[in-house]
Amino acid sequence: MSDAVIIDAVRTPLGKGRRGGALAGVHAVDLLAHPLAALVERTGIDPGVIEDVIAGCVGQISEQSTNIARRAVLAAGYPERVPATTVDRQCGSAQQAIHFAAQGVLAGAYDVVVAGGVESMSHVPMGSAVAGADLDGTRLSERYPDGFVPQGISAELIAARWGIDRSALDAFALTSQQRAAAARDAGRFDHEIVPFKVTGPDGEQVEVAVDEGIRESSRDGLAKLSPAFRSEAMAVRFPQIHWRITAGNSSQITDGAAALLITSAERAVQLGLRPRARIHTMVVEGDDPLYMLTAIIPATRKLLARSGLSLRDIDLFEVNEAFASVVLAWAGEIGADLGRVNVNGGAIALGHPLGASGARLTATLLNALEQRDGRFGLQVICEAGGQANAMVIERLPQAA
C-alpha cells in the first residue's frame, strides 16, 4: 500500500464575514478557485494529471450550490477533464475531503488528488440552507422528543458539564488572539497564505495578505462582553447553564478557502514533487447530538489507539476553536498540554469559514511542525450533529 502524502497546503487569508470584510465581495467560486490555482503555480504540477478535486462546503445553497467544487475547478483554469465533487460533514467538511482524498490514494483509486473547502459566510449566512425546514421528521423526533439545540447552547452545556468558568474561557480566547498576532507578526502564516487581490471601494486593486479576525484583546475587554446565546426558553430548559459563552470566546464568522495537493508517494517521485508530510491515520466518530461538539474526545482516543501513538508522541495539536469550552473540555479529558495546542492561534482569532476550516487547520499544522521541527501533528474538528474528524500527519524530512 502506498503512502498518501501532502505535497502542499495553501489557503486564502481569512476575511471578516458579513462585517465589510476584505473578501466579502468575492464570489464563493472565485474564493475556492484561488487556492486551487495556487497549488498548480506553487508546485509546478500539470493540472491535467489531477484525477479528482474534493471540496467541503456547508452552505450548499445559492452561489455555493450545484457542486461548487466543479465550478471552482473550471474557474481555476484546470482542464475540463478534471472532475470535482462537493462534500458536507458540517464544520469538518474540508477535513472529510482530505480523508476521502487520502483514502482514495491508499486504496489505489487515485494517484493525484486535490482536497480542500470553501465558505463565503458573507454571501451564504450560516443556516441559510435549512431556514424554515423541518429537519427531523417523525422517527428522529420520536428518538429525541426534546429536540436539539443551536451550537452555542451546546457550548454552554459543555462549559456547565465540565465546570469551565468564564475566566477560563476568556483566558483561552485571549491566548488564541495573542498567539495568532505573534504568528502573524513573525511571518509564520506567510507560507500558507496566498494573498488575494480584491477591488477596493475606490476601484483600485488591493492585496489582502493577512487574517482580518486577529484583534487586540484584553481580559477586561473580554469580561465586559455579554452572553451571546441566552434566551428565556433555554434558561428554563437548562437551568444548569450559567451563560458564559460570548462572541469573544467563540469562533468568528469568516470567509475563506483552502486546498491541499495529495498524491501517492510513488507518483510524487515520478512527478518530481517533494512531499512535506504523509497522512498517518484518519478516523471519524460520533457522540451525543445534544452536546454536539464533544465527539472530538472519543475521536482523539480512537485516533491514538489506531495510530499506535501516545500523547507524548504528538508534537503539536490543532483543535478547531468552535468555542473555547470545546477545546478546554477536550484538553481536560485527553490530558493534552495546552502549550502544544493551536500554537499559532485558532478559530477564535483567525476565524472559522465552515466548509474550509478542516483544510485550513492542516495548512497551519503542517507549517507549525516545520517551524518547530516537529514530527507528528494531530488535528481534530467538531461538527454539528455530534460528529468529529481526527487525523495525524507526519512531517517528512526535506533534503538539503
JOLINTA-V591485 format. One record per residue. N is the residue number from 1. RES is the residue in three letters. OMEGA is omega in whole degrees, -180 to 180 (NA if undefined). Layout:
N;RES;OMEGA
N;RES;OMEGA
This chain:
1;MET;180
2;SER;172
3;ASP;168
4;ALA;-174
5;VAL;178
6;ILE;178
7;ILE;179
8;ASP;180
9;ALA;-176
10;VAL;178
11;ARG;171
12;THR;162
13;PRO;-179
14;LEU;-176
15;GLY;177
16;LYS;-180
17;GLY;175
18;ARG;179
19;ARG;-179
20;GLY;180
21;GLY;-175
22;ALA;-179
23;LEU;-176
24;ALA;179
25;GLY;-177
26;VAL;176
27;HIS;-176
28;ALA;178
29;VAL;179
30;ASP;180
31;LEU;180
32;LEU;-180
33;ALA;-175
34;HIS;178
35;PRO;177
36;LEU;178
37;ALA;-178
38;ALA;178
39;LEU;180
40;VAL;-178
41;GLU;-176
42;ARG;-176
43;THR;-177
44;GLY;-179
45;ILE;172
46;ASP;-177
47;PRO;179
48;GLY;179
49;VAL;178
50;ILE;-173
51;GLU;178
52;ASP;173
53;VAL;-179
54;ILE;-176
55;ALA;176
56;GLY;174
57;CYS;-177
58;VAL;-178
59;GLY;-176
60;GLN;179
61;ILE;178
62;SER;-175
63;GLU;177
64;GLN;-178
65;SER;175
66;THR;174
67;ASN;-179
68;ILE;180
69;ALA;-180
70;ARG;-179
71;ARG;178
72;ALA;177
73;VAL;179
74;LEU;179
75;ALA;180
76;ALA;179
77;GLY;177
78;TYR;175
79;PRO;-178
80;GLU;-178
81;ARG;-179
82;VAL;-178
83;PRO;180
84;ALA;176
85;THR;-179
86;THR;-177
87;VAL;-179
88;ASP;164
89;ARG;-180
90;GLN;-174
91;CYS;179
92;GLY;-173
93;SER;-179
94;ALA;176
95;GLN;175
96;GLN;176
97;ALA;177
98;ILE;178
99;HIS;-179
100;PHE;-180
101;ALA;-180
102;ALA;179
103;GLN;177
104;GLY;177
105;VAL;-179
106;LEU;180
107;ALA;-178
108;GLY;179
109;ALA;178
110;TYR;164
111;ASP;-179
112;VAL;-177
113;VAL;177
114;VAL;177
115;ALA;179
116;GLY;-180
117;GLY;-176
118;VAL;168
119;GLU;169
120;SER;-178
121;MET;172
122;SER;-176
123;HIS;-178
124;VAL;-177
125;PRO;179
126;MET;180
127;GLY;-178
128;SER;-174
129;ALA;-174
130;VAL;-176
131;ALA;177
132;GLY;-177
133;ALA;169
134;ASP;-173
135;LEU;-166
136;ASP;-176
137;GLY;-173
138;THR;-171
139;ARG;178
140;LEU;178
141;SER;177
142;GLU;180
143;ARG;-179
144;TYR;-174
145;PRO;180
146;ASP;178
147;GLY;-179
148;PHE;-175
149;VAL;174
150;PRO;-176
151;GLN;179
152;GLY;176
153;ILE;176
154;SER;178
155;ALA;176
156;GLU;179
157;LEU;178
158;ILE;179
159;ALA;-180
160;ALA;-177
161;ARG;-178
162;TRP;176
163;GLY;-179
164;ILE;-174
165;ASP;-176
166;ARG;-178
167;SER;178
168;ALA;178
169;LEU;-179
170;ASP;178
171;ALA;178
172;PHE;180
173;ALA;179
174;LEU;178
175;THR;178
176;SER;180
177;GLN;-178
178;GLN;179
179;ARG;180
180;ALA;179
181;ALA;179
182;ALA;179
183;ALA;177
184;ARG;-176
185;ASP;180
186;ALA;179
187;GLY;-176
188;ARG;174
189;PHE;-170
190;ASP;-175
191;HIS;-179
192;GLU;-178
193;ILE;172
194;VAL;-177
195;PRO;-175
196;PHE;177
197;LYS;179
198;VAL;178
199;THR;-179
200;GLY;-179
201;PRO;-180
202;ASP;179
203;GLY;180
204;GLU;177
205;GLN;179
206;VAL;178
207;GLU;176
208;VAL;-174
209;ALA;-179
210;VAL;179
211;ASP;-173
212;GLU;-175
213;GLY;-178
214;ILE;-176
215;ARG;175
216;GLU;-180
217;SER;175
218;SER;178
219;ARG;-179
220;ASP;-180
221;GLY;179
222;LEU;-178
223;ALA;-179
224;LYS;-177
225;LEU;-180
226;SER;174
227;PRO;-172
228;ALA;-169
229;PHE;-176
230;ARG;170
231;SER;-179
232;GLU;-179
233;ALA;-179
234;MET;178
235;ALA;178
236;VAL;-177
237;ARG;-176
238;PHE;-178
239;PRO;-180
240;GLN;-179
241;ILE;179
242;HIS;173
243;TRP;-175
244;ARG;-175
245;ILE;-179
246;THR;175
247;ALA;-178
248;GLY;179
249;ASN;175
250;SER;176
251;SER;-176
252;GLN;173
253;ILE;-163
254;THR;172
255;ASP;177
256;GLY;179
257;ALA;-180
258;ALA;-179
259;ALA;178
260;LEU;170
261;LEU;-176
262;ILE;179
263;THR;166
264;SER;-180
265;ALA;-179
266;GLU;-178
267;ARG;176
268;ALA;178
269;VAL;-179
270;GLN;-177
271;LEU;-179
272;GLY;-180
273;LEU;-180
274;ARG;179
275;PRO;177
276;ARG;-178
277;ALA;170
278;ARG;178
279;ILE;-168
280;HIS;-176
281;THR;179
282;MET;174
283;VAL;168
284;VAL;-177
285;GLU;177
286;GLY;-179
287;ASP;-177
288;ASP;-178
289;PRO;176
290;LEU;176
291;TYR;164
292;MET;-168
293;LEU;-175
294;THR;-178
295;ALA;177
296;ILE;-180
297;ILE;177
298;PRO;178
299;ALA;179
300;THR;178
301;ARG;179
302;LYS;-179
303;LEU;-180
304;LEU;179
305;ALA;-178
306;ARG;-177
307;SER;-175
308;GLY;-180
309;LEU;174
310;SER;176
311;LEU;-179
312;ARG;-179
313;ASP;-175
314;ILE;-179
315;ASP;-177
316;LEU;177
317;PHE;166
318;GLU;-180
319;VAL;-174
320;ASN;-177
321;GLU;174
322;ALA;174
323;PHE;180
324;ALA;-177
325;SER;-179
326;VAL;-178
327;VAL;-179
328;LEU;176
329;ALA;178
330;TRP;-178
331;ALA;179
332;GLY;-179
333;GLU;-175
334;ILE;-177
335;GLY;-179
336;ALA;177
337;ASP;-178
338;LEU;175
339;GLY;178
340;ARG;-178
341;VAL;177
342;ASN;-172
343;VAL;176
344;ASN;-178
345;GLY;-178
346;GLY;-172
347;ALA;176
348;ILE;180
349;ALA;-173
350;LEU;-177
351;GLY;-173
352;HIS;173
353;PRO;-160
354;LEU;-174
355;GLY;-177
356;ALA;-168
357;SER;-180
358;GLY;178
359;ALA;175
360;ARG;178
361;LEU;-178
362;THR;178
363;ALA;-179
364;THR;180
365;LEU;-179
366;LEU;179
367;ASN;179
368;ALA;176
369;LEU;179
370;GLU;-178
371;GLN;-175
372;ARG;179
373;ASP;177
374;GLY;180
375;ARG;-176
376;PHE;174
377;GLY;180
378;LEU;174
379;GLN;-178
380;VAL;-175
381;ILE;179
382;CYS;-173
383;GLU;177
384;ALA;-178
385;GLY;179
386;GLY;180
387;GLN;176
388;ALA;169
389;ASN;178
390;ALA;-174
391;MET;170
392;VAL;171
393;ILE;179
394;GLU;179
395;ARG;180
396;LEU;-180
397;PRO;-180
398;GLN;178
399;ALA;-179
400;ALA;NA
